[in-house]
C-alpha cells in the first residue's frame, strides 16, 4: 500500500487464517499488480478485499510490523526527509565542491581591489616617468647653439646651459631604464588580477548552482512535520486500518523501536 505519496511505499503484513483469507489475499494481490510486478494495495483495494462484508474480513490478521510499516513510516517521515536532504548535499559537494563561505568572496574581492590600486599607482608612475624618458631635447639643443654663437663656448651662460642639458639628458636615459621593470610589474599585476577575476567569476557560478541545491534542501525540510501532527497522522492511519481489518484479534500494531520520543508517546 501507499501510506503517503511523498514517501516510499509502506509495507503491511497480512496473514491468512483460513482458505477464505488466502483467497482474499490472492485476489488483492492480483488486483494491485503493477507493470513491474509489485503489489501496491491502495486503501480502496484493502477495503474491497478485507473490509467489513468482504471475503477476507476477519479471515486474515494484519500487522504493521517492519521498519517500513505504515505506522513506523509516519514517524520516519522526518528522518527520511533529513536523509534526503543529506543526499542532496552530497550531490552538491560532488558537483561544486561544497558551500563557498561569503568570507572567501570578500577576501578575493578585497585582494582584487588591493592589486588594482597597486596597478593604478604603477600606471600613474609610468606616465610621469615617460614624460622625462621621452622628452624632446631638440629645442634645448638649438637654444644652446644660439647661446654659443652669441656668448661663446667659454661664457658662463653657455657652460650653465650645457651642464643643465647634460644632466637632463642623463635623467632621461635613467628614466628610460627604469620603465622596463615597472612595465614588467604592471604586466604581472594585470595577469594576476585577470586570474583572480576569473576565479571569482567561477566561484559565483558555483554559488549559483549551490543556491539551487539549497532550494532543494529547503523544499525537502519544509515538509518536516511537528511531533503533534505526526501523532495525529499515526492515529488516523491506525484507525483507518482498524476499520478495514477489525479490532483486537484481526489487527495488531507492531513497530520497530527507532528510539524516538514520538513513538514512545504513541504507544503509552
C-alpha beads as a LAMMPS data file, in Angstrom:
LAMMPS data file: protein, C-alpha beads

268 atoms
267 bonds

1 atom types
1 bond types

-500.0 500.0 xlo xhi
-500.0 500.0 ylo yhi
-500.0 500.0 zlo zhi

Masses

1 110.0

Atoms # bond

1 1 1 0.000 0.000 0.000
2 1 1 0.989 3.643 -0.300
3 1 1 0.903 5.355 3.114
4 1 1 1.973 8.758 1.802
5 1 1 2.563 9.876 -1.777
6 1 1 5.673 11.829 -0.683
7 1 1 7.241 8.733 0.938
8 1 1 8.303 5.294 -0.311
9 1 1 5.564 2.634 -0.258
10 1 1 4.819 1.245 3.187
11 1 1 4.641 -2.440 3.997
12 1 1 1.614 -4.162 5.548
13 1 1 1.934 -7.812 6.575
14 1 1 -1.264 -9.867 6.123
15 1 1 -1.586 -13.464 7.396
16 1 1 -4.369 -15.768 6.195
17 1 1 -6.312 -17.512 8.970
18 1 1 -8.099 -19.891 6.596
19 1 1 -8.837 -20.583 2.930
20 1 1 -11.100 -17.540 2.623
21 1 1 -8.295 -15.420 3.976
22 1 1 -5.837 -16.892 1.490
23 1 1 -8.353 -16.355 -1.301
24 1 1 -8.790 -12.674 -0.313
25 1 1 -5.028 -12.101 -0.218
26 1 1 -4.605 -13.702 -3.652
27 1 1 -7.370 -11.579 -5.171
28 1 1 -5.992 -8.409 -3.581
29 1 1 -2.528 -9.152 -4.963
30 1 1 -3.956 -9.741 -8.448
31 1 1 -5.969 -6.527 -8.303
32 1 1 -2.983 -4.468 -7.163
33 1 1 -0.338 -5.723 -9.608
34 1 1 1.827 -3.054 -11.246
35 1 1 3.631 -3.275 -14.578
36 1 1 6.899 -4.101 -12.792
37 1 1 5.341 -6.946 -10.824
38 1 1 4.880 -5.219 -7.485
39 1 1 1.700 -5.334 -5.451
40 1 1 0.742 -1.835 -4.360
41 1 1 -2.523 -2.037 -2.476
42 1 1 -4.434 1.209 -2.190
43 1 1 -6.891 1.899 0.633
44 1 1 -9.649 1.131 -1.864
45 1 1 -8.262 -2.350 -2.605
46 1 1 -7.718 -3.095 1.104
47 1 1 -11.310 -2.141 1.842
48 1 1 -12.640 -4.139 -1.104
49 1 1 -10.973 -7.427 -0.124
50 1 1 -10.509 -7.107 3.657
51 1 1 -13.120 -4.552 4.796
52 1 1 -16.399 -5.363 6.514
53 1 1 -18.603 -7.593 4.319
54 1 1 -15.697 -8.750 2.115
55 1 1 -14.422 -12.319 1.739
56 1 1 -11.286 -11.521 3.691
57 1 1 -12.834 -9.672 6.628
58 1 1 -11.926 -11.426 9.898
59 1 1 -10.316 -14.180 7.862
60 1 1 -6.892 -12.524 7.919
61 1 1 -4.675 -10.926 10.552
62 1 1 -2.855 -7.717 9.570
63 1 1 0.166 -6.274 11.331
64 1 1 2.092 -3.053 10.864
65 1 1 5.439 -4.732 11.563
66 1 1 8.563 -3.810 9.527
67 1 1 10.637 -0.664 9.509
68 1 1 8.517 0.398 6.531
69 1 1 5.207 -0.370 8.193
70 1 1 2.508 2.314 7.806
71 1 1 2.745 3.481 11.443
72 1 1 6.544 3.312 11.604
73 1 1 6.801 5.226 8.377
74 1 1 4.730 8.092 9.723
75 1 1 7.309 8.558 12.473
76 1 1 10.148 8.148 9.987
77 1 1 8.921 10.950 7.723
78 1 1 11.260 13.494 9.277
79 1 1 14.194 11.073 9.290
80 1 1 13.537 10.266 5.626
81 1 1 13.458 13.997 4.851
82 1 1 16.748 14.537 6.669
83 1 1 18.383 11.636 4.810
84 1 1 17.069 13.031 1.514
85 1 1 18.477 16.454 2.395
86 1 1 21.879 14.902 3.175
87 1 1 21.843 13.105 -0.178
88 1 1 21.200 16.417 -1.923
89 1 1 24.134 17.982 -0.048
90 1 1 26.359 15.075 -1.073
91 1 1 25.366 15.622 -4.712
92 1 1 26.089 19.331 -4.261
93 1 1 29.535 18.659 -2.769
94 1 1 30.346 16.270 -5.605
95 1 1 29.229 18.756 -8.266
96 1 1 30.525 22.043 -6.838
97 1 1 32.940 21.175 -4.064
98 1 1 30.535 22.302 -1.366
99 1 1 29.352 25.576 0.070
100 1 1 31.633 28.570 -0.505
101 1 1 31.798 30.889 2.538
102 1 1 30.916 34.549 1.974
103 1 1 34.190 35.411 3.730
104 1 1 36.074 33.821 0.826
105 1 1 34.278 36.025 -1.712
106 1 1 35.119 39.087 0.406
107 1 1 38.745 38.042 0.750
108 1 1 39.045 37.507 -3.002
109 1 1 37.277 40.792 -3.821
110 1 1 39.447 42.733 -1.366
111 1 1 42.600 41.239 -2.894
112 1 1 41.484 42.267 -6.396
113 1 1 40.844 45.825 -5.145
114 1 1 44.256 45.915 -3.434
115 1 1 46.101 44.763 -6.558
116 1 1 44.082 47.126 -8.770
117 1 1 45.093 50.097 -6.616
118 1 1 48.712 48.955 -6.802
119 1 1 48.444 48.638 -10.581
120 1 1 46.862 52.087 -10.895
121 1 1 49.752 53.532 -8.878
122 1 1 52.314 51.921 -11.167
123 1 1 50.491 53.151 -14.274
124 1 1 50.476 56.692 -12.886
125 1 1 54.189 56.419 -12.105
126 1 1 54.925 55.121 -15.609
127 1 1 53.005 58.028 -17.099
128 1 1 55.111 60.567 -15.202
129 1 1 58.402 58.810 -15.959
130 1 1 57.541 58.685 -19.668
131 1 1 57.356 62.457 -19.679
132 1 1 61.029 62.522 -18.677
133 1 1 62.134 59.488 -20.692
134 1 1 60.559 60.689 -23.939
135 1 1 61.445 64.368 -23.595
136 1 1 62.417 66.019 -26.897
137 1 1 65.677 67.954 -26.402
138 1 1 65.818 69.447 -29.929
139 1 1 64.681 72.927 -28.814
140 1 1 67.096 72.889 -25.862
141 1 1 69.919 71.924 -28.191
142 1 1 69.005 74.744 -30.600
143 1 1 68.914 77.218 -27.682
144 1 1 72.351 76.020 -26.560
145 1 1 73.775 76.609 -30.044
146 1 1 72.307 80.110 -30.043
147 1 1 73.981 80.910 -26.684
148 1 1 77.224 79.549 -28.050
149 1 1 77.081 81.751 -31.173
150 1 1 76.294 84.841 -29.116
151 1 1 78.395 84.377 -25.970
152 1 1 80.958 81.766 -26.987
153 1 1 81.786 78.325 -25.523
154 1 1 83.657 79.788 -22.568
155 1 1 80.857 82.037 -21.402
156 1 1 79.182 81.197 -18.095
157 1 1 75.773 81.273 -19.745
158 1 1 76.844 78.584 -22.212
159 1 1 78.534 76.455 -19.547
160 1 1 75.444 76.586 -17.282
161 1 1 73.100 75.727 -20.174
162 1 1 75.371 72.910 -21.329
163 1 1 75.640 71.339 -17.855
164 1 1 71.880 71.563 -17.331
165 1 1 71.188 69.955 -20.704
166 1 1 73.685 67.163 -19.967
167 1 1 72.081 66.488 -16.569
168 1 1 68.591 66.395 -18.074
169 1 1 69.735 64.004 -20.816
170 1 1 71.236 61.724 -18.166
171 1 1 67.979 61.793 -16.179
172 1 1 66.013 60.983 -19.327
173 1 1 68.243 57.990 -20.036
174 1 1 67.866 56.728 -16.471
175 1 1 64.114 57.194 -16.723
176 1 1 64.013 55.007 -19.831
177 1 1 65.959 52.298 -18.000
178 1 1 63.536 52.420 -15.039
179 1 1 60.482 51.951 -17.278
180 1 1 61.050 48.261 -18.093
181 1 1 60.869 46.928 -14.503
182 1 1 57.702 48.951 -13.966
183 1 1 56.183 47.591 -17.183
184 1 1 57.085 44.039 -16.112
185 1 1 55.425 44.581 -12.725
186 1 1 52.403 46.105 -14.438
187 1 1 52.077 43.040 -16.698
188 1 1 52.424 40.720 -13.705
189 1 1 49.705 42.526 -11.754
190 1 1 47.409 42.636 -14.793
191 1 1 47.703 38.860 -15.246
192 1 1 47.211 38.250 -11.523
193 1 1 44.101 40.446 -11.402
194 1 1 42.705 38.740 -14.510
195 1 1 43.270 35.308 -12.925
196 1 1 41.569 36.357 -9.677
197 1 1 38.611 37.828 -11.576
198 1 1 38.241 34.561 -13.491
199 1 1 38.396 32.645 -10.211
200 1 1 35.796 34.962 -8.665
201 1 1 33.516 34.555 -11.696
202 1 1 33.823 30.769 -11.497
203 1 1 33.014 30.777 -7.775
204 1 1 29.928 32.908 -8.438
205 1 1 28.780 30.303 -10.980
206 1 1 29.356 27.545 -8.428
207 1 1 27.472 29.557 -5.840
208 1 1 24.511 29.877 -8.199
209 1 1 24.486 26.083 -8.522
210 1 1 24.807 25.768 -4.735
211 1 1 21.778 28.016 -4.366
212 1 1 19.717 25.566 -6.435
213 1 1 20.785 22.710 -4.174
214 1 1 19.945 24.832 -1.123
215 1 1 16.465 25.458 -2.529
216 1 1 16.040 21.707 -2.991
217 1 1 17.104 21.086 0.621
218 1 1 14.790 23.834 1.887
219 1 1 11.895 22.326 -0.053
220 1 1 12.576 18.903 1.489
221 1 1 12.960 20.256 5.037
222 1 1 9.803 22.355 4.694
223 1 1 7.927 19.061 4.749
224 1 1 9.269 18.160 8.202
225 1 1 6.229 17.593 10.389
226 1 1 5.846 18.765 14.027
227 1 1 5.556 15.951 16.583
228 1 1 1.881 16.595 17.387
229 1 1 0.996 16.373 13.693
230 1 1 2.869 13.068 13.431
231 1 1 0.766 11.756 16.321
232 1 1 -2.436 12.781 14.551
233 1 1 -1.299 11.227 11.299
234 1 1 -0.297 7.970 13.013
235 1 1 -3.631 7.832 14.841
236 1 1 -5.591 8.410 11.626
237 1 1 -3.617 5.662 9.882
238 1 1 -4.233 3.317 12.820
239 1 1 -7.985 3.973 12.930
240 1 1 -8.260 3.565 9.161
241 1 1 -6.579 0.138 9.260
242 1 1 -8.617 -0.946 12.302
243 1 1 -11.787 -0.036 10.444
244 1 1 -10.745 -2.166 7.474
245 1 1 -9.452 -5.276 9.256
246 1 1 -11.368 -5.116 12.533
247 1 1 -10.081 -4.553 16.053
248 1 1 -8.395 -6.842 18.545
249 1 1 -7.715 -10.287 17.077
250 1 1 -7.542 -9.193 13.443
251 1 1 -5.253 -6.162 13.537
252 1 1 -2.054 -5.714 15.516
253 1 1 0.095 -2.651 15.866
254 1 1 3.752 -3.530 15.716
255 1 1 6.526 -1.028 15.228
256 1 1 10.272 -1.328 15.412
257 1 1 11.813 0.827 18.105
258 1 1 13.766 3.631 16.470
259 1 1 14.335 5.403 19.770
260 1 1 12.165 8.428 19.009
261 1 1 10.168 10.078 21.771
262 1 1 7.176 10.346 19.423
263 1 1 6.957 6.542 19.152
264 1 1 7.121 6.142 22.939
265 1 1 4.324 8.643 23.423
266 1 1 2.206 6.989 20.737
267 1 1 2.370 3.603 22.466
268 1 1 1.973 4.933 26.003

Bonds

1 1 1 2
2 1 2 3
3 1 3 4
4 1 4 5
5 1 5 6
6 1 6 7
7 1 7 8
8 1 8 9
9 1 9 10
10 1 10 11
11 1 11 12
12 1 12 13
13 1 13 14
14 1 14 15
15 1 15 16
16 1 16 17
17 1 17 18
18 1 18 19
19 1 19 20
20 1 20 21
21 1 21 22
22 1 22 23
23 1 23 24
24 1 24 25
25 1 25 26
26 1 26 27
27 1 27 28
28 1 28 29
29 1 29 30
30 1 30 31
31 1 31 32
32 1 32 33
33 1 33 34
34 1 34 35
35 1 35 36
36 1 36 37
37 1 37 38
38 1 38 39
39 1 39 40
40 1 40 41
41 1 41 42
42 1 42 43
43 1 43 44
44 1 44 45
45 1 45 46
46 1 46 47
47 1 47 48
48 1 48 49
49 1 49 50
50 1 50 51
51 1 51 52
52 1 52 53
53 1 53 54
54 1 54 55
55 1 55 56
56 1 56 57
57 1 57 58
58 1 58 59
59 1 59 60
60 1 60 61
61 1 61 62
62 1 62 63
63 1 63 64
64 1 64 65
65 1 65 66
66 1 66 67
67 1 67 68
68 1 68 69
69 1 69 70
70 1 70 71
71 1 71 72
72 1 72 73
73 1 73 74
74 1 74 75
75 1 75 76
76 1 76 77
77 1 77 78
78 1 78 79
79 1 79 80
80 1 80 81
81 1 81 82
82 1 82 83
83 1 83 84
84 1 84 85
85 1 85 86
86 1 86 87
87 1 87 88
88 1 88 89
89 1 89 90
90 1 90 91
91 1 91 92
92 1 92 93
93 1 93 94
94 1 94 95
95 1 95 96
96 1 96 97
97 1 97 98
98 1 98 99
99 1 99 100
100 1 100 101
101 1 101 102
102 1 102 103
103 1 103 104
104 1 104 105
105 1 105 106
106 1 106 107
107 1 107 108
108 1 108 109
109 1 109 110
110 1 110 111
111 1 111 112
112 1 112 113
113 1 113 114
114 1 114 115
115 1 115 116
116 1 116 117
117 1 117 118
118 1 118 119
119 1 119 120
120 1 120 121
121 1 121 122
122 1 122 123
123 1 123 124
124 1 124 125
125 1 125 126
126 1 126 127
127 1 127 128
128 1 128 129
129 1 129 130
130 1 130 131
131 1 131 132
132 1 132 133
133 1 133 134
134 1 134 135
135 1 135 136
136 1 136 137
137 1 137 138
138 1 138 139
139 1 139 140
140 1 140 141
141 1 141 142
142 1 142 143
143 1 143 144
144 1 144 145
145 1 145 146
146 1 146 147
147 1 147 148
148 1 148 149
149 1 149 150
150 1 150 151
151 1 151 152
152 1 152 153
153 1 153 154
154 1 154 155
155 1 155 156
156 1 156 157
157 1 157 158
158 1 158 159
159 1 159 160
160 1 160 161
161 1 161 162
162 1 162 163
163 1 163 164
164 1 164 165
165 1 165 166
166 1 166 167
167 1 167 168
168 1 168 169
169 1 169 170
170 1 170 171
171 1 171 172
172 1 172 173
173 1 173 174
174 1 174 175
175 1 175 176
176 1 176 177
177 1 177 178
178 1 178 179
179 1 179 180
180 1 180 181
181 1 181 182
182 1 182 183
183 1 183 184
184 1 184 185
185 1 185 186
186 1 186 187
187 1 187 188
188 1 188 189
189 1 189 190
190 1 190 191
191 1 191 192
192 1 192 193
193 1 193 194
194 1 194 195
195 1 195 196
196 1 196 197
197 1 197 198
198 1 198 199
199 1 199 200
200 1 200 201
201 1 201 202
202 1 202 203
203 1 203 204
204 1 204 205
205 1 205 206
206 1 206 207
207 1 207 208
208 1 208 209
209 1 209 210
210 1 210 211
211 1 211 212
212 1 212 213
213 1 213 214
214 1 214 215
215 1 215 216
216 1 216 217
217 1 217 218
218 1 218 219
219 1 219 220
220 1 220 221
221 1 221 222
222 1 222 223
223 1 223 224
224 1 224 225
225 1 225 226
226 1 226 227
227 1 227 228
228 1 228 229
229 1 229 230
230 1 230 231
231 1 231 232
232 1 232 233
233 1 233 234
234 1 234 235
235 1 235 236
236 1 236 237
237 1 237 238
238 1 238 239
239 1 239 240
240 1 240 241
241 1 241 242
242 1 242 243
243 1 243 244
244 1 244 245
245 1 245 246
246 1 246 247
247 1 247 248
248 1 248 249
249 1 249 250
250 1 250 251
251 1 251 252
252 1 252 253
253 1 253 254
254 1 254 255
255 1 255 256
256 1 256 257
257 1 257 258
258 1 258 259
259 1 259 260
260 1 260 261
261 1 261 262
262 1 262 263
263 1 263 264
264 1 264 265
265 1 265 266
266 1 266 267
267 1 267 268
